[in-house]
């Protein structure tokens, strides 16, 4: 037995402003192992200073335990988890640690900006800041507390602090601002030191003229810095270097940086050693005293999520010459930056443009992406050489969504090795794995993961080239699969804070998060605002995160109250609808909203779902009276939906389309005895549609869920893998390496809103899902898709309780299913009652023994077998 994967607030060794919540997993080779007790001890700095001890707690859950001890600012804490199982065996995590961040302690530092920063529209380049200081010998610890808006890069004695990119996170800066804490002890030297900081514009001073009013954001101002360097010596004395008007500031080689535009770097303006001791400012006429400036207004909170880092490095796979320049192909559409090696002579200006498309003649095509950007260039970097030698460079404050990069202004042919593509993303670990015997399904899963990784930059953007902003509906539709594939819980918790910050007192939500103030009069109906209840629900169901329900409960209540004000006889009609169902023609709103499902039907379905989820949250949180009231409210909405949209005699639903039927079934708007009739109608509708999908983003999840829940996952796979338009296989056959926005391939070629397909694969193809009424896979239902065309599949999810896994294969005569159930958990394996024309049970063994010796067996609906087993790994064979 082992204790593994210890985390604090789902992170490894984090700095925290919130209460620490410690979690762990237990592994054991013995079947039926259950954690009987746990003990958590927390020490301050060393194991000589115990500050909290839970004692031995009878509990089997492994769910996060909140530590009520008073955590001091900028202090290191050690902790250890010890567990005992029902047989008296013990295991320990060993010593782990976390840190207190500022924890509400007032900053001694002041907000400062460059001496030349006056009007926000004039600050197009980066702001360079330096602070020389002297450090004593024998430093015990040095912690850098820093917030740079919009983005910052810090150095200590010319060495970059941290390995992340594009700090600080995008938030509604007038509501909250997130700072960072770095342990820089190893970078400090006794004697003379220099702390350097470079500031970029980011979203804080985003000057893009775009439809979302970014340029008019309420928070927008010049770049600014808040910074404290806490240096503690061996005697416990702390020296604090703070940002104030003693800092020196300058312009520099980054003469332009715009998040949607790109970066221009004039290497001739470099000042070597500017962030090192011994630098002579007098050699340049650009330096002046920093000036105090206004705070951004938001509450300061430490970043409690993984930062953006490089997760993949790619050498381009091909290059070719066009009249516009040299094109290099990265081979996959992604988001990030390029590290270039530039040849040529001093004074050469190299121009790099980025896109996800090329024209028929091989030249770069930016038309479909750049239309929303009305000023400056779009996804364009420039570099001006300062020497005749090769020079290496990458952007600092801009990233791009691209597969192709065009280099022009050079009289030399670039080699493939001269360009390295650095894919960026929030550095969350993989949580899930899924592989099937069908190569096309595997490719759909791959392009889904590529699309999702491309949009996670402290928020969850709809796309990473054209917009770089987070549309609420897209995030709600993706959240389920994100928690299956990635350790995305901290990112989603941060995103929900952004959503609460954007909510108006009435409960109304905008359609983009964070919002500059735009989005309250468009696309903010119950369909696109679904994350208010969908994401906390996913966090609870998949991760056991009760805190997520608690944090969002009041906002969820206000949201439902707002929907009530918009409803007429419990019917709503102000949403965006089943966006991007199949259409012909360009990616214009008039086409993207030409779907068949009536908006009042989808709106009312999501209204019902919102109230049902609120009742569920109330029950989990022990708010019994609220739960009863919300359940009664939901029943009234359901009754109104059925009276308005459902003919219970003919079993027809208004709209006569796949999405309308899918929503009615998946959201429980029909009675149990009506489901078979509606499934038959759905299958008939698909046949009438020539066995092709006919849904947009709302229907994608609903239709596939309805089919999967009712034994027709194969039909869902057939829709997705059909070789011709519209399908995901059609995208792949046309060269897609990420999910697309539109079924016809127009619009964005890197959009994650259809990514719920991955959730369908895990739940209904491989066959892993949490049992109804349970949380965090306390009981897992394993239901392999043995009746379809696939020959095998496997999937695994590293849940908060441990690894859940399935691997199955079949022949015409029999099958084998291997499942893994975490310690302290239960598994329910659902198998067909007959296989290959013969009863399953008499032929079913586990490890060579009759199955009844290891599993409780019962007959499930539709003649299925349901086998219940405790924790462990099991191999079931039917021959």
C-alpha positions in Angstrom: 0.0 0.0 0.0 1.3 3.5 -0.9 0.2 7.1 -0.5 0.7 9.0 -3.7 -0.2 12.1 -5.6 -0.4 14.4 -2.6 -1.8 17.8 -3.6 -2.8 21.0 -1.9 -5.7 22.8 -3.6 -5.1 20.4 -6.5 -1.6 21.7 -6.9 1.9 20.6 -6.1 3.7 22.8 -3.5 1.6 25.9 -4.2 1.6 29.4 -2.7 -1.9 29.9 -1.2 -4.2 32.8 -0.2 -7.1 30.4 0.3 -7.4 27.7 3.0 -5.2 24.7 2.2 -7.2 21.6 1.2 -4.9 18.5 1.3 -5.8 15.5 -0.9 -4.0 12.2 -1.6 -4.5 8.8 -3.3 -3.9 5.3 -1.9 -2.6 2.5 -4.1 -2.7 -1.2 -3.2 -2.2 -4.5 -4.9 -4.8 -6.2 -2.7 -8.4 -6.4 -3.8 -11.0 -4.9 -1.5 -8.5 -2.5 0.2 -10.1 0.4 1.9 -8.6 3.3 3.7 -9.8 2.9 7.3 -8.2 6.1 8.9 -6.0 9.0 7.9 -3.9 11.4 9.8 -2.6 14.7 8.6 0.1 16.7 10.4 1.2 20.2 9.4 4.4 21.8 10.6 5.7 25.4 10.2 9.1 25.5 8.5 10.5 22.4 10.3 9.2 19.3 11.9 9.9 20.8 15.3 7.0 23.2 15.0 3.7 21.3 14.7 0.8 23.6 14.0 -2.0 21.1 13.2 -2.8 17.5 13.7 -6.0 15.9 12.7 -5.4 12.8 14.8 -6.5 9.5 13.5 -9.7 10.1 11.5 -12.0 7.3 10.5 -12.6 8.0 6.8 -12.3 6.2 3.5 -12.9 8.9 1.0 -9.4 10.5 0.2 -11.3 13.7 -0.7 -9.7 17.0 0.2 -9.4 17.9 3.8 -9.4 21.6 4.7 -6.7 22.6 7.2 -8.1 25.1 9.7 -4.7 26.2 11.0 -3.7 29.9 10.8 -1.4 30.0 7.8 1.1 32.9 8.0 2.2 35.0 5.0 5.2 33.9 3.0 5.9 31.0 5.2 6.7 27.4 4.2 4.7 24.6 5.7 5.5 20.9 5.8 2.8 18.2 5.9 2.5 14.5 5.9 -0.4 12.1 5.3 -0.5 8.8 7.1 -3.2 6.2 6.3 -4.2 2.8 7.6 -6.3 0.2 5.9 -8.9 -2.2 7.3 -6.2 -4.8 7.8 -4.0 -2.6 9.9 -1.4 -1.9 7.2 0.0 1.6 7.2 1.5 3.9 4.6 2.9 7.5 4.6 3.2 10.2 2.0 6.5 11.4 3.4 7.1 15.1 3.9 5.4 17.4 1.4 5.1 21.2 1.5 3.1 24.2 0.5 3.5 28.0 1.2 1.4 30.8 2.5 1.2 33.7 0.1 0.4 37.3 1.2 -2.9 36.0 2.7 -4.4 39.5 3.0 -1.2 41.1 4.4 -0.9 44.7 3.1 1.6 45.3 0.4 4.5 47.6 1.4 5.1 48.1 -2.4 3.5 50.8 -4.5 2.1 50.5 -8.0 4.6 52.1 -10.5 4.9 52.6 -14.2 7.5 54.0 -16.6 8.5 57.6 -16.4 7.4 58.0 -20.1 4.0 56.3 -19.7 1.3 59.0 -19.9 -1.5 58.1 -22.2 -2.5 54.4 -22.5 -2.9 54.7 -26.3 0.7 55.8 -26.6 2.3 52.9 -24.7 2.7 50.4 -27.6 6.2 49.1 -26.6 7.3 47.4 -23.4 8.3 49.1 -20.2 11.7 48.1 -18.8 12.3 48.5 -15.0 15.4 47.9 -12.9 16.2 48.1 -9.2 19.8 47.6 -8.0 20.2 46.4 -4.4 22.6 44.8 -2.0 21.9 41.4 -0.4 23.7 40.2 2.7 25.8 37.0 2.8 24.2 33.9 4.2 20.7 34.5 2.8 18.3 31.8 3.9 15.4 32.6 1.6 14.4 35.1 -1.0 10.8 35.3 -2.2 9.6 37.5 -5.1 6.0 38.7 -4.8 5.1 40.3 -8.1 2.2 41.5 -10.2 2.9 43.0 -13.6 0.0 44.3 -15.8 -0.8 43.3 -18.4 2.1 40.8 -18.7 5.5 40.7 -17.1 8.8 39.0 -17.3 11.2 39.3 -14.3 14.9 38.6 -14.1 17.3 38.5 -11.2 20.9 39.3 -12.3 19.9 38.7 -15.9 18.4 35.2 -15.2 14.8 34.8 -16.0 12.6 34.2 -12.9 10.4 31.1 -13.5 9.9 29.1 -16.6 6.4 30.3 -17.5 5.1 32.7 -20.1 2.5 35.5 -20.3 2.1 36.2 -16.6 -0.2 37.8 -15.2 -3.6 36.0 -15.8 -6.4 37.8 -17.7 -9.1 38.8 -15.2 -11.6 41.6 -14.8 -8.7 43.7 -13.4 -11.1 46.1 -11.6 -12.5 43.1 -9.7 -9.5 40.9 -9.1 -5.8 40.9 -9.9 -3.7 37.8 -9.6 -0.1 38.1 -8.4 2.7 35.5 -8.4 5.2 34.4 -5.8 8.6 32.9 -6.8 11.3 31.3 -4.6 14.4 33.1 -6.1 16.9 32.1 -3.4 19.1 30.3 -5.8 19.3 33.4 -8.1 20.4 35.8 -5.4 24.0 36.5 -4.8 25.7 38.2 -1.8 26.6 41.8 -2.6 25.3 43.6 -5.6 22.2 42.4 -7.4 19.7 43.8 -9.9 16.0 42.9 -10.1 14.7 43.6 -13.6 11.1 43.6 -14.8 9.7 44.0 -18.3 6.0 44.9 -18.7 3.8 44.2 -21.7 0.3 45.3 -22.6 -1.6 42.0 -22.6 -5.3 42.4 -22.0 -4.8 45.1 -19.5 -3.8 47.7 -22.0 -5.3 46.0 -25.1 -5.6 48.6 -27.8 -7.3 46.4 -30.4 -10.2 48.0 -32.2 -12.5 44.9 -32.2 -16.3 44.1 -31.8 -15.9 43.2 -28.1 -15.0 46.7 -27.0 -11.6 45.6 -25.6 -10.2 49.1 -26.3 -12.9 50.6 -24.1 -12.4 48.2 -21.1 -13.2 49.8 -17.8 -9.9 48.7 -16.4 -7.6 49.8 -19.3 -4.5 51.7 -18.4 -0.8 51.9 -18.9 1.3 48.9 -17.9 2.2 48.9 -14.2 4.1 46.9 -11.5 3.6 45.9 -7.9 6.6 44.1 -6.5 8.2 43.0 -3.2 11.4 41.0 -2.8 11.6 39.5 0.7 15.1 38.5 1.6 15.5 36.6 4.9 19.0 36.0 6.4 20.1 33.2 8.7 19.1 35.2 11.8 15.5 35.6 10.6 15.9 39.2 9.7 14.0 40.2 6.5 14.9 42.9 4.1 12.1 43.9 1.7 12.9 45.5 -1.7 9.7 47.2 -2.9 8.4 48.8 -6.1 8.5 52.6 -5.6 9.7 55.7 -7.3 13.4 54.8 -6.6 13.2 52.2 -9.5 14.6 53.2 -12.8 12.6 52.8 -16.1 13.3 52.9 -19.8 12.0 52.0 -23.2 13.8 49.1 -24.9 13.9 46.8 -27.9 10.3 45.7 -27.7 8.9 48.7 -29.4 5.4 47.2 -30.1 3.4 44.5 -28.4 -0.3 43.8 -28.9 -1.9 40.6 -27.8 -3.9 40.1 -31.1 -1.4 41.9 -33.2 2.1 40.7 -32.4 5.4 42.0 -31.3 8.2 44.2 -32.9 11.7 43.8 -31.5 14.4 46.2 -32.6 17.6 44.5 -31.5 19.5 47.7 -32.3 17.9 49.1 -29.1 19.2 46.4 -26.8 21.1 47.6 -23.7 23.3 44.7 -22.8 23.5 44.1 -19.0 20.6 46.4 -18.2 19.3 43.9 -15.6 22.8 43.0 -14.2 25.0 44.7 -11.6 27.5 47.2 -13.0 25.2 48.5 -15.8 25.9 52.2 -16.7 22.6 53.9 -17.3 24.5 57.1 -18.3 25.6 55.3 -21.5 22.0 55.7 -22.7 19.5 58.6 -22.6 16.4 56.5 -22.0 16.4 56.0 -18.2 14.3 57.9 -15.7 12.7 57.5 -12.3 9.6 55.3 -12.1 6.4 57.1 -11.3 3.6 56.2 -8.9 0.4 55.2 -10.6 -3.1 54.2 -9.8 -3.8 50.6 -8.6 -6.0 48.6 -11.0 -8.7 48.4 -8.4 -9.2 44.7 -8.1 -8.6 42.6 -5.0 -5.2 41.0 -5.1 -5.2 37.2 -5.0 -2.3 34.8 -5.6 -2.3 32.6 -8.7 -3.6 29.2 -7.6 -3.3 27.3 -10.8 -0.6 26.0 -13.0 1.0 28.8 -15.1 1.4 28.9 -18.9 4.5 27.0 -20.0 5.9 25.3 -23.1 4.4 21.9 -23.3 5.7 20.9 -26.7 8.6 21.9 -29.1 8.1 21.3 -32.8 10.5 21.5 -35.7 8.6 22.4 -38.9 8.0 19.5 -41.2 8.1 21.4 -44.6 8.9 24.8 -46.2 8.3 26.4 -49.5 8.8 29.8 -51.2 5.9 32.1 -52.2 5.9 35.6 -53.6 5.2 36.8 -50.1 8.1 35.0 -48.4 9.0 31.6 -47.1 6.2 29.4 -45.5 7.1 26.9 -42.8 4.6 24.3 -41.8 4.5 23.2 -38.2 2.3 20.2 -39.1 -0.2 20.8 -36.4 -2.4 23.8 -35.6 -1.6 25.1 -32.1 -1.1 28.2 -30.0 2.3 29.5 -29.0 5.3 31.3 -30.3 8.4 30.6 -32.5 12.0 30.6 -31.5 13.8 31.9 -34.6 17.4 32.0 -35.6 17.8 34.9 -38.0 20.6 35.2 -40.5 21.4 38.2 -42.7 22.9 41.5 -42.0 22.6 44.3 -39.5 19.5 46.4 -40.1 17.5 43.7 -41.8 13.8 43.8 -40.9 12.3 40.3 -40.8 8.5 40.0 -40.8 6.7 36.9 -39.5 3.0 36.4 -40.1 1.0 33.5 -38.8 -2.2 31.7 -39.8 -4.0 28.4 -39.8 -4.7 28.4 -43.5 -2.9 28.7 -46.8 -4.3 29.6 -50.2 -4.3 27.2 -53.2 -1.0 28.6 -54.4 0.6 27.9 -51.0 0.6 31.5 -49.8 -0.6 32.5 -46.4 -4.3 33.1 -45.9 -5.3 35.3 -43.0 -8.6 36.6 -44.4 -11.0 34.4 -42.4 -9.2 35.2 -39.1 -8.3 38.8 -39.3 -11.7 40.3 -40.1 -12.5 41.3 -36.5 -9.3 43.2 -36.0 -9.6 46.8 -37.3 -6.3 48.4 -36.4 -2.6 47.6 -36.7 -1.5 44.2 -38.1 -2.9 40.9 -37.3 -0.7 38.1 -35.9 2.5 39.7 -37.2 5.9 39.9 -35.6 8.9 41.9 -36.7 12.5 41.7 -35.8 15.3 44.2 -36.8 18.8 42.7 -36.6 21.6 44.5 -34.9 24.6 42.5 -36.3 25.7 40.4 -39.2 25.8 37.3 -37.0 23.0 34.8 -36.4 20.6 36.1 -33.8 18.0 34.1 -31.7 14.7 35.5 -30.6 11.1 34.8 -29.6 8.3 37.0 -28.6 7.7 37.8 -25.0 4.2 39.4 -24.8 2.4 38.0 -27.8 1.3 34.5 -28.8 -0.4 33.3 -31.9 -2.8 30.6 -33.1 -1.2 29.0 -36.2 0.0 26.1 -38.2 1.9 28.1 -40.8 4.4 30.9 -40.4 5.6 33.2 -43.2 9.0 34.8 -43.0 9.7 37.7 -45.3 12.3 40.5 -45.6 15.1 37.9 -45.8 17.5 37.3 -48.7 18.5 33.9 -47.3 16.6 30.6 -47.3 15.6 29.5 -43.8 16.4 26.0 -42.7 13.7 24.0 -40.9 16.0 24.0 -37.9 16.0 27.8 -37.8 12.5 27.8 -36.5 11.3 25.9 -33.4 7.6 26.1 -32.6 6.9 26.3 -28.8 3.3 25.2 -28.0 2.0 27.0 -24.9 -0.7 26.1 -22.5 -1.6 26.1 -18.9 0.7 23.5 -17.5 -1.9 21.0 -16.2 -1.1 17.3 -16.3 -2.9 14.8 -18.3 -5.6 13.1 -16.3 -7.1 10.7 -18.9 -6.2 8.4 -21.7 -8.3 6.9 -24.4 -7.4 4.6 -27.3 -9.7 2.5 -29.5 -9.2 0.0 -32.4 -10.6 2.6 -34.8 -7.9 5.0 -36.1 -10.5 7.6 -37.0 -11.9 7.7 -33.4 -8.3 8.1 -32.1 -7.7 11.0 -34.5 -10.9 12.7 -33.3 -9.7 12.3 -29.7 -6.3 13.7 -30.8 -7.7 16.8 -32.5 -9.9 17.4 -29.5 -7.0 17.4 -27.1 -5.0 19.7 -29.5 -7.9 22.1 -29.7 -8.3 22.3 -25.9 -4.6 22.7 -25.2 -4.6 25.5 -27.7 -7.1 27.7 -25.8 -6.0 27.4 -22.1 -4.1 30.6 -21.3 -5.3 31.4 -17.8 -8.8 31.5 -19.3 -10.5 29.2 -21.8 -10.6 31.1 -25.1 -13.1 30.2 -27.9 -10.2 30.3 -30.3 -6.6 31.4 -30.1 -6.1 33.4 -33.2 -9.2 35.5 -34.1 -10.6 36.3 -30.7 -8.5 35.0 -27.7 -11.6 35.6 -25.5 -13.7 33.1 -23.6 -17.3 32.6 -24.7 -19.3 31.2 -21.9 -21.2 28.6 -23.9 -18.0 27.1 -25.4 -16.5 26.7 -21.9 -19.6 25.1 -20.5 -19.7 22.6 -23.4 -16.0 21.7 -22.9 -15.8 21.5 -19.1 -16.9 17.9 -18.8 -14.2 16.5 -21.1 -11.6 18.8 -19.7 -12.0 17.2 -16.3 -11.6 13.8 -17.9 -8.5 14.6 -20.0 -6.6 17.1 -17.9 -6.0 18.3 -14.3 -8.1 21.4 -15.1 -9.9 21.8 -11.8 -7.8 24.9 -10.7 -8.3 26.5 -14.1 -12.1 26.0 -14.0 -12.3 27.2 -10.5 -10.5 30.4 -11.6 -12.8 30.7 -14.6 -15.9 30.5 -12.3 -14.5 33.3 -10.2 -14.2 35.3 -13.4 -17.9 34.5 -14.1 -19.0 35.6 -10.6 -17.1 38.8 -11.1 -18.9 39.5 -14.3 -22.4 38.8 -12.9 -24.7 41.8 -12.5 -26.7 42.3 -9.3 -29.8 41.1 -11.1 -28.1 37.8 -11.9 -27.6 38.5 -15.5 -24.4 37.2 -17.1 -22.5 38.3 -20.2 -21.6 35.9 -23.0 -17.8 36.4 -22.7 -15.7 36.0 -19.5 -14.0 38.2 -18.4 -16.0 41.0 -20.0 -15.0 44.5 -20.8 -18.6 45.4 -20.4 -19.7 43.9 -23.7 -22.0 40.8 -24.0 -25.0 41.6 -21.8 -27.3 42.1 -24.8 -26.3 39.2 -27.0 -25.9 35.4 -26.6 -26.4 35.5 -22.9 -29.4 33.2 -22.7 -29.7 30.1 -20.6 -27.9 28.0 -23.3 -24.7 30.1 -23.4 -24.8 31.0 -19.6 -25.0 27.3 -18.7 -21.5 27.2 -17.1 -22.9 28.9 -14.0 -24.4 25.5 -13.1 -22.8 23.1 -15.5 -19.2 23.6 -14.3 -19.8 23.4 -10.5 -21.8 20.3 -11.2 -18.9 18.7 -13.2 -16.5 19.7 -10.4 -18.6 18.0 -7.8 -19.6 14.9 -9.9 -16.1 14.3 -11.2 -13.9 15.6 -8.4 -16.1 15.6 -5.3 -15.6 19.4 -5.1 -18.3 20.5 -2.6 -16.5 23.8 -2.3 -17.3 24.6 -5.9 -21.0 24.2 -5.2 -20.7 26.4 -2.1 -18.7 29.1 -3.9 -21.2 29.4 -6.7 -24.5 28.7 -4.9 -25.5 32.4 -4.3 -24.5 33.4 -7.9 -26.5 30.4 -9.2 -29.6 31.5 -7.3 -29.3 35.0 -8.6 -28.9 33.6 -12.1 -32.0 31.5 -11.9 -33.9 34.5 -10.5 -32.8 36.5 -13.5 -34.1 33.7 -15.8 -37.4 33.8 -14.0 -37.8 37.5 -14.9 -37.3 36.7 -18.5 -39.7 33.7 -18.6 -43.3 33.9 -19.8 -45.3 31.0 -18.4 -42.0 29.2 -17.7 -40.9 29.5 -21.3 -37.7 31.4 -22.3 -36.7 32.8 -25.7 -33.6 34.9 -25.7 -30.7 32.5 -26.2 -28.3 32.0 -29.1 -29.5 28.5 -29.9 -27.9 25.5 -31.6 -25.1 27.5 -33.1 -23.2 26.2 -36.0 -25.4 23.3 -37.2 -24.4 22.3 -40.7 -24.9 25.1 -43.3 -23.6 26.0 -46.7 -21.9 29.3 -47.4 -19.5 31.6 -45.5 -19.1 31.6 -41.7 -21.5 34.5 -41.1 -24.0 34.9 -38.3 -26.9 34.5 -40.7 -25.6 31.0 -41.6 -24.3 30.0 -38.2 -27.7 30.6 -36.7 -29.7 28.8 -39.4 -30.3 25.7 -37.2 -33.6 23.8 -36.9 -34.1 23.5 -33.2 -36.4 26.3 -32.0 -34.7 28.7 -29.6 -37.6 28.6 -27.1 -37.2 24.8 -26.9 -33.5 24.8 -26.2 -33.7 27.9 -23.9 -36.4 26.2 -21.8 -34.5 23.0 -21.7 -31.5 24.8 -20.3 -33.7 26.8 -17.9 -35.0 23.5 -16.6 -31.5 22.1 -16.3 -30.3 25.2 -14.4 -33.1 24.8 -11.8 -32.6 21.1 -11.5 -28.9 21.6 -10.9 -29.7 24.3 -8.3 -31.9 21.8 -6.5 -29.1 19.3 -6.5 -26.6 21.8 -5.2 -29.0 22.7 -2.4 -29.4 19.0 -1.4 -25.6 18.4 -1.4 -25.1 21.6 0.7 -27.7 20.5 3.2 -30.2 23.3 2.2 -33.3 21.1 2.4 -35.9 23.8 2.2 -34.2 25.4 -0.8 -33.9 22.0 -2.5 -37.7 21.4 -2.2 -38.5 24.9 -3.5 -36.1 24.5 -6.5 -37.4 21.0 -7.3 -41.0 22.4 -7.4 -39.8 25.2 -9.6 -38.2 22.7 -12.0 -41.3 20.6 -12.1 -43.3 23.6 -13.3 -40.8 24.4 -16.0 -40.9 20.7 -17.1 -44.6 20.8 -17.2 -44.6 23.9 -19.4 -42.0 22.4 -21.7 -44.0 19.3 -22.2 -47.2 21.2 -22.9 -45.6 23.6 -25.3 -43.1 21.3 -27.2 -43.9 17.7 -26.7 -46.8 15.7 -28.1 -47.0 12.7 -25.7 -49.4 10.8 -27.9 -47.4 11.0 -31.1 -44.0 11.2 -29.2 -42.9 14.1 -31.4 -41.0 17.2 -30.3 -41.2 20.6 -32.0 -38.5 21.3 -34.5 -38.4 17.8 -35.8 -34.6 17.6 -35.6 -31.9 15.7 -33.9 -31.1 18.5 -31.4 -34.7 18.9 -30.1 -35.1 15.2 -29.5 -31.6 14.9 -28.0 -32.3 17.7 -25.5 -35.7 16.3 -24.5 -34.1 12.9 -23.8 -30.8 13.9 -22.3 -32.3 16.5 -20.0 -35.0 14.2 -18.6 -37.9 16.2 -20.1 -39.7 13.0 -20.9 -40.9 10.2 -18.7 -39.0 6.9 -18.4 -41.7 5.0 -20.4 -41.5 7.6 -23.2 -37.7 7.3 -23.7 -37.9 4.2 -26.0 -40.4 6.0 -28.2 -38.3 9.2 -28.4 -35.1 7.2 -29.1 -36.9 5.5 -32.0 -37.9 8.9 -33.2 -34.3 10.1 -33.0 -33.1 7.1 -34.9 -35.7 7.7 -37.5 -34.8 11.4 -37.7 -31.1 10.4 -38.3 -32.2 8.1 -41.1 -34.3 10.9 -42.6 -31.1 13.1 -42.5 -29.3 10.4 -44.6 -27.5 9.0 -41.6 -25.7 12.3 -41.2 -25.5 14.6 -38.1 -27.7 17.7 -38.2 -26.8 19.3 -34.9 -24.8 22.3 -33.7 -23.0 22.8 -30.5 -26.0 22.3 -28.2 -27.1 19.2 -30.0 -23.6 17.7 -30.2 -23.5 16.9 -26.5 -27.2 16.2 -26.1 -27.7 13.9 -29.1 -24.6 11.9 -28.4 -25.5 11.6 -24.7 -29.1 10.5 -25.5 -27.7 7.8 -27.9 -25.0 6.7 -25.5 -27.4 6.4 -22.5 -29.8 4.3 -24.4 -27.5 1.7 -26.0 -26.9 3.4 -29.4 -23.4 4.7 -29.1 -22.6 3.0 -32.4 -25.0 5.4 -34.1 -23.2 8.3 -32.6 -19.9 7.0 -33.8 -21.3 6.5 -37.3 -22.3 10.1 -37.4 -18.9 11.4 -36.3 -16.9 9.1 -38.5 -18.9 9.3 -41.7 -16.4 10.1 -44.5 -18.4 12.9 -46.1 -19.7 16.3 -44.9 -20.9 16.9 -42.2 -18.7 14.9 -39.8 -15.5 15.1 -37.8 -13.9 12.4 -40.1 -14.6 14.8 -42.9 -12.6 17.5 -41.1 -9.7 15.1 -40.6 -9.8 13.9 -44.2 -9.5 17.5 -45.2 -6.4 18.0 -43.0 -7.7 19.1 -39.7 -5.4 18.8 -36.7 -7.7 20.5 -34.3 -11.5 20.8 -34.0 -13.1 23.4 -36.4 -15.8 25.9 -35.8 -18.1 25.1 -38.7 -18.9 21.7 -40.2 -18.0 23.1 -43.7 -14.6 24.1 -42.6 -15.0 27.8 -42.8 -14.5 30.2 -39.9 -12.0 29.2 -37.2 -9.9 26.1 -37.7 -9.1 25.8 -34.0 -12.2 25.9 -31.9 -13.0 23.7 -28.9 -16.8 24.0 -28.6 -17.5 20.6 -30.1 -15.0 18.9 -27.7 -17.7 17.2 -25.7 -17.3 14.4 -28.2 -14.4 13.2 -26.0 -16.7 12.9 -23.0 -19.0 10.7 -25.2 -16.0 8.4 -26.0 -15.0 7.9 -22.3 -18.5 7.3 -21.1 -20.2 5.3 -23.8 -17.5 3.9 -26.0 -14.7 2.9 -23.7 -17.3 2.8 -20.9 -16.3 4.7 -17.8 -18.6 7.0 -15.9 -19.4 7.8 -12.3 -22.5 6.0 -11.0 -25.6 8.2 -10.7 -25.9 9.8 -7.3 -22.2 9.5 -6.4 -19.3 11.9 -6.6 -15.7 11.5 -7.6 -16.0 7.9 -8.8 -16.9 6.6 -5.4 -18.7 4.0 -7.5 -17.8 3.7 -11.2 -20.0 2.2 -13.9 -18.0 0.3 -16.5 -20.1 -0.4 -19.6 -17.9 -1.4 -22.6 -19.5 -0.9 -26.0 -19.3 -4.6 -26.9 -22.2 -4.6 -29.3 -20.7 -2.2 -31.9 -18.1 -2.5 -34.7 -15.1 -1.6 -32.5 -12.8 -4.5 -31.7 -11.2 -3.0 -28.6 -10.9 0.1 -26.5 -9.1 1.3 -23.4 -9.4 4.3 -21.2 -8.1 5.5 -17.8 -8.8 8.4 -15.6 -6.7 9.5 -12.7 -9.5 10.6 -10.4 -9.2 12.3 -7.0 -9.6 8.8 -5.4 -7.1 7.0 -7.7 -6.9 5.5 -11.1 -10.1 4.2 -12.8 -9.4 2.1 -15.9 -10.9 -0.2 -18.4 -9.5 -2.2 -21.3 -11.7 -4.5 -23.4 -11.4 -6.5 -26.6 -13.7 -8.8 -28.4 -14.0 -11.4 -31.1 -17.0 -12.8 -32.8 -17.2 -15.5 -30.2 -16.3 -13.8 -26.9 -14.7 -10.9 -25.1 -12.3 -9.9 -22.4 -12.8 -6.9 -20.1 -10.2 -5.7 -17.6 -11.2 -3.0 -15.1 -9.4 -1.2 -12.3 -11.2 0.2 -9.3 -9.4 2.6 -6.9 -8.9 1.9 -3.2 -12.0 2.5 -1.1 -14.2 2.5 -4.1 -16.7 0.2 -5.9 -17.1 -0.8 -9.5 -20.2 -1.9 -11.4 -19.5 -3.7 -14.6 -22.5 -3.8 -17.0 -22.3 -6.5 -19.7 -24.8 -7.8 -22.3 -26.9 -10.7 -21.1 -26.2 -12.5 -24.3 -23.2 -12.4 -26.6 -22.7 -14.1 -30.0 -26.2 -15.6 -29.6 -25.5 -17.3 -26.3 -26.1 -16.4 -22.6 -23.1 -14.5 -21.1 -23.2 -15.6 -17.5 -22.5 -19.3 -17.9 -19.4 -18.5 -19.9 -18.1 -15.6 -17.8 -15.1 -16.1 -15.6 -12.7 -13.8 -13.7 -9.1 -14.9 -13.5 -10.2 -18.4 -14.6 -12.8 -18.8 -11.8 -16.6 -18.6 -12.0 -17.5 -14.9 -11.8 -19.8 -15.4 -8.8 -16.7 -16.1 -6.7 -15.5 -12.5 -7.0 -18.5 -10.4 -7.9 -22.0 -9.9 -6.8 -24.1 -10.5 -9.9 -27.6 -9.3 -10.7 -29.7 -8.8 -13.8 -30.0 -5.2 -15.0 -32.7 -3.7 -17.3 -32.9 -5.0 -20.8 -31.5 -8.3 -19.7 -28.0 -6.9 -19.0 -25.7 -8.3 -16.3 -24.5 -6.0 -13.5 -21.4 -7.2 -11.6 -20.4 -5.3 -8.4 -16.8 -5.5 -7.2 -14.7 -3.7 -4.6 -11.3 -2.1 -5.3 -8.7 -3.9 -7.3 -7.9 -5.0 -10.9 -10.1 -7.7 -12.5 -10.0 -9.6 -15.7 -13.4 -10.9 -16.9 -13.5 -13.3 -19.8 -16.4 -14.7 -21.8 -15.5 -17.5 -24.2 
